[in-house]
Amino acid sequence: MSVVKSNLPIEALLKPRSIALVGVSAKGGGSGAKMMESAGLFGFTGSVWPIHATAEEIGGRKCYKNFAALPHAPDCVIIAVPAEGVLKIVEEASAAGIKSALIVSEGFADAASDEGRARQDELIKLANKVNMAIAGPNCMGIASLKYHYAATMADIPQSTPAGGISVVSQSGGLLNAVAELSNNRGIGLNYLISMGNQAVVDLADYIDFLVEDESTSVIALIMEGSKNGRRLRAAIERASPKKPIVVLKLGRSEVGQAATLAHTGTLAGKHEAFESLFRQNGVALVDSIDELIETSALFDLVPLPKGNRVAMFTVSGGATSLIADLGEKGGVHFPPISEKTNQRLQEIIEVDRHFNNPIDTVGMPRLLRGDNMQRVLNTLIEDDELDVIGLVLGMRMEGAKSHQQLIDEMAKLAVQAKKPLVVVSFVGNHLPRHWRGFASKHRVPLLDNLETGMRAIRNLIGYSEYRRAGAEQIAPIVPSKSLLSENHKALTLTEAESKIILGKAGLPVTKEAIAKTAEEAVKLWEEIGRPVALKIQSPDIPHKSDVGGVYLGAKTADEVAKATEQVLSNSIKACPDAHIDGVLVQEMVSDGVEMILGMTYDDQFGPMIVLGSGGIMVEIFKDAAVRLPPLSHREVRTMIGELKSSKLLQGFRGSPERDIEALIDCCVEFSRFVASTDGQFAAIDLNPVFVGTKGKGVRIADALIVPKSNEENGHGH
């Protein structure tokens, strides 16, 4: 589904040359006054005009009675009046030629009342009518340290350095935390944007602006959810190939998910949708404010590495074990040091021993002697089998002469090094006082915590891998006409109905047909071959085995006849009111690893593809990978690699290697089918999908499709 950028005048909101403020108290105090005060904190050179009906001046600034009295129309108006007065001011501002507004006021959708929601709906209609870019409502404001502009209630210390990291947040309190931590660490920020309710300008709009903003090098997001998942996806897909995005996603845990007719609904929820979007686009998903800051600063300061091979050295033997342990936990790869590099390090440090990675330099004195630090660094930089070089120290609050000497040497080489050089402290929270601003000035990241630092390095490597891989070409998706008749009322399609649709889409379904009687079943058995599976077919019985409606492996005519009668009898007894279509006589597939391939529908992002362990194992282990369609062959290969069950596909304990390429082809084609039928189905289960031995292909042994209309009626996911 194609999603285009908004044509709202976002630049007037984020880079205004002049602003007006409505709702500034003549007595001082309040949100309006704080907004006006912030405008002067960071050197804004544009005009700041408070609007007030009676006051001559407020806070030393001349007041104007209304918009018509202003010298000219400002780019943006800041509105901090009670909610019931906001719409009138927006109308007047638009009539005066003002292109954007920042609404501080509460009492819209945030009030969780019918009145508040209706008020926000009216605001959206008005903004769309006059094409005005509106931030908020319920918004703490916007600041840009690079452009010396602020209209915000966020507590941004004046000493916070300007830099390349732009932060967009749904949480005002966490935006304050980012500003405080960045200031303490001397990490440079550009934009600090509070989104508020996102009634008009939403997260996707901010991303679209920031990816083109020359002063932004890293986009950092603190988000709970998305107003429009498809717009967010499109914005991230546009931005990620150009700039790194770091996300702290709030509200990941769910108390539970509603029971669904399809297994796939239990494997993919709201968080999985966001996680899939981020994973597919190289977005760094972090777990804390600290990791958000560390990762963003790392992206801002160093070149992207050419691979995932990390070498770290330290002056403590015990620290190497800690580095290795936390590195493995954080997903950092420490390859063995080459023999050539080993010999060179032995000569420099003057020890006769083999160096492992992480590297113990056998104490601080050896590293400090003469130009040893420079020579060690150059040796590691010149090793083409290493991509990231790190120095790990127990940093001290007040600094240390020895540490300063080592890090200064790194700073000299970092300017010309074509691979990232980083310093990591294994003593957390000991950088702020002495080292504040050093990293930004010298372009050498100082990571304040070994565990968080390792994750930041892994995030850097992950984004680099995404950029190096490039976009794999996916053929355009042509939307499909409806595959269901208008009078289809069943909660689910039967297996036979489902497979007819899937077979027409080119997916590898089993040979099968429906029998009404035991005699018909025997005739079909003779045509299909032996053995066969016999399955009850009823739109009212989605889980056939639960009612005794499945018989597997019938080999003789007598067995087929008796099993058919038994399946019919069991189903009628268990579900006397069910409509029975008959018994599906199906070629028996038993040789292969069982997988599940399915789709579940997310209200924000649409269909999601689920691939995992099949059969009953899906309910026990929930071993699954989730992505947003359509999928490339490379993406499916990555999904398979994430599964614990992938070992079974590769050949486990003497079992044969399975046809992974056929599974990949099946997943790609299924994802294209799902994308082309977007909106028609609430869920699809192909379970099990048997993956045969290498060269033997895959077969879909069972299938369940839940129409989308039934989801809207409360029957589906």
C-alpha positions, 0 to 999 in steps of 0.5 A: 500500500503506497503511502505518500508524505504529508504536504503540511508546512512542517518547516514553519513549525520546526524552523520558524523565523518568528513566533507569536504567543497566545496565553501568556499571563501578564502576571508571569508564571504558567505554561505560556510564560515558560514557553516565552522564557525558553525562546530567549535561552538559546539565542533565538534571533527571530521575533517573539511577539506575545498577544495580549488584549490589555498588557503593554508588555510581558517579560520585557517584550512588547505585546500586541492586541491581536494577530492583525496588529503584528508587524507581519504574520509569524511562521508559528503561533504558540497557544497556551489557553484553555481547551475551549478557546483553542479552535477560535485562535487557530482559525484566527491564526490561519486567517492571518496567514500563520502556517503552523501552531504549537498547542500546549493546551490539554483537554482534547483526546488526552482527556479521554472524554467524548467532549475532548475527542470531539474537540480534537476531531474538530481541530483535525478538520480545521487543520486539514482545511487550512493546511496548517502544521499543528504540534500537540495538543497537550504538547510540551513544546519544541527546541532546536539547539543547532538553530538556537530556537526554543518554545518549550516547557522541557527542562533543557539545561542552557549548557547542553551542547548543540549536536547532531542527535534529534529526539522526538518523544511522546513522553515529556518527562523522559524528554527531560531525562534525555536533556539532563543526561546528554548535558551531564555527558556533554553529548550534543543535541539538535531537536528536542520535540514533544509530540503530545497528542499528534492530532495533526503533525505525527511521528511520521511527519517528524521523521520525514523532516529530520531525515532531510534536516542537514543538522540532524545526523541521528534520529532518536525516538521515545514512543509508546505507539503510533497514530498511523502504523502504515505512515510510520512504516513508510517514513522509517523505510524512507529514512533508514537508508539515509540516517540511523534511527534509535528507538526506545519503545515504551509499553512493550509488555501485554497483560494478555492477548484475546483468544483467536481462531488462528495460532498466529494471533498468539505469536504476534501482538502489538510489540511484535509489529513494531519490532518487525518494522524496526528489525527490517529497517535497521532501526536500533531498538533499545531498552533504556534512556542510557542505551538510547543516549549511548547508541545515539552518541556512538552513531553521531561520532564514528564512521560505520564499521565494515563488519562485525569483528570487534577487538578490545584491549584493556590493562586488566586481565580480569576485565577481559573475562568481564568484557567477553561475558558482557560482549557475548550477552550483548551480541558482540563478536570478538574474533581471534587475533591474527598471527601477524597482529599477535606477533606485532603486539608481542614485540610492542608490549615486550611479552612472549605470550599469545594474545586472546581477544579481548586483549590483556596488555599486561598492565598499564605501565607497558601500554604507557611506555614510550609510544606503545599506545600509538603503536598498539592502536595502529597495529589494530587499525591496520588489521583488515580482519578487525572492524571496531577497536575499543579501549576498556578502562575503569574510568574515574570521576575526576579523571586520571593522568594515565587514562588521559594519556591513553585516550588522547592518543586515541583522539589523535588517531580517530581523526584519520582512522576509517574504522570506529575507535571507542572507549568503554568504562567498566565503572559506570557513572564515572564520566560526567565531571572530568570527561564532559564534552571530550567525546564531542570535541575529539570524535571519540565516543566514551561509553559510560557503562560496559553492558550498555556500551556493548549493546550500543556497539552491537546497534552500530554494527547492526545498522552498518550491516543493514546499510551494506546489504542495501535494499533487495528488490521486491517486485511490485504488489498488485492488489487482488480483487476480493477472493470471497463472495459477498454472502460468505458468513462463516467465521472461517473458511474450511481447509478445502476452501482455504487451499483452493485459494492458496493453490490458485496463488501458486502455493504448494498445497496437497492433492485432495478432494471432498467426499460426502460418503464413505464410498466416495472417500474410497474412490478418491483414495484410489485416485490420490494414492495411499496413504491418505489423511481424512479430515472433517470439513465444516466452517463451524469446526476450525480445530478439527482434531479437537472433536475427533475429526481427523484420521491419519494414514489410512492405507486400505479401502476398508480402513478409509471407509471405516475412518470416514464414517468415524470422522463424520460420527465424531464431528456430528456428535461433538458439534450437532449444529455444525454444517458439515461439507463432508470429509476431505480425502488428502494425500498423506504427508509425513516426511518432513520438519513441521513448520507454521507459516501464517498471517495475523492482522494488526490494526496499525500495520496491517498483515504480519507474517509469522514463521515458526515451529509447526504442529503442536510445538507452536503452542508449547514453545512459541518459537516464531519470527515475525515480519511485515510483508512483502518479504525478500528472500534475504529477509526470510533467510534471516527469519529462519536463522532466528528460530530455535527450530532452524537446527532441525532444518539444517540436519540435526543429529544425523537427520537429513538436511531439509529443503530450506530454499523451497521453504524460503520460496514458499514464504516469499510467495505467501508474503506476496499473496498476503500483501496483495489481499491486504484487508480481506483476511484477519488471519491465516494458518498454514500448519503444518507446512512439511519441509522435505529433504533437500530437493524435495520441496515443501507441502502445506498439509493443513490451512485455515483462513479467517475472513477480515469481516469476521474480525470486525464482528469480534470473531477474529484477532 
